[in-house]
C-alpha cells in the first residue's frame, strides 16, 4: 500500500473491503466472454479479481489518481 494514507488502508482492509470483495464476486460470476473493460475501476479491485479468475481485464477511470493507485496496488 505504498503511497496510501492510513484512512484509505483501513478502508480497503476493513469492512468496506469485505463488502467490495463480495460485490465483485457477484459481478465476476455474471461476466460473459473472455475480455472485460472495467469502466470506473477506482482502486482496481474488480479488475484484479477478474484477472485472478482468468479474464483478460482492463480497468479505466477518469481520475488519474485512481488509476495510479490501482496500478501500484495491483502491478
N, C-alpha and C positions, 0 to 999 in steps of 0.2 A: 504494500500500500504506500510505497514511496510517493510523497507529494500530496497525500490526503491529509486533511486536518482531522483531529481526534473525533469531532462530532460526526463526520462522514464515515469514518471507520466504524464507529459504534453503530451507526445506522445500517451499514452494509452487513455487519456481522451479527446484528441483533434481530429483533422481531421483524423489522422491515425485510431483511434479507431472507428470512424463512418464508414470509408471505410471497415475496418476489419469486423465490425458487418454485413454490407450489404453482403459482400462476404461470410461470414459464414452462413448467412441465405440461400443463393443460394445453398451452399454445403449441408446444413441440409435438404433442400427441395428435394434433389436428393438421399438421403440415402435410401437404401432398406434393410429391416431387422432390428431386434431389437438391434443388437450388432455392435459397431463401434470401430475400433482401429485407433486412430489419430496419424499417423507417423509424426514426426517433429512438435510436438504440440506447441513448443515455450512457450509462457506465458499461454497457456491453454484456450484461449477464445473460440475456436471452440469446444473443449471438453466440456466445461461448457455449452455452448449453446445447444449442443446435449443432455446433461443431463437434462437441463430445458425442452426440448421437449419430454422427456420420454425415450430416448435411453439409453442403457447400454453402456456408452462410457468410453474408457480408452485412455489417451494420453501418448505417449513416445517421448523422444527426446534424441539425442546423447549428448547434453550439460547438464551436471548435474545442472548447474546454472539456466537453463531454467526450468527444472523440479522442482527445489526448489522454484523458483519464482512463477510458476503456482500453486504449492501446497499451498503456502502462500496466493496467491490471491484468489484461489477457494478451500478452505479446503474440 
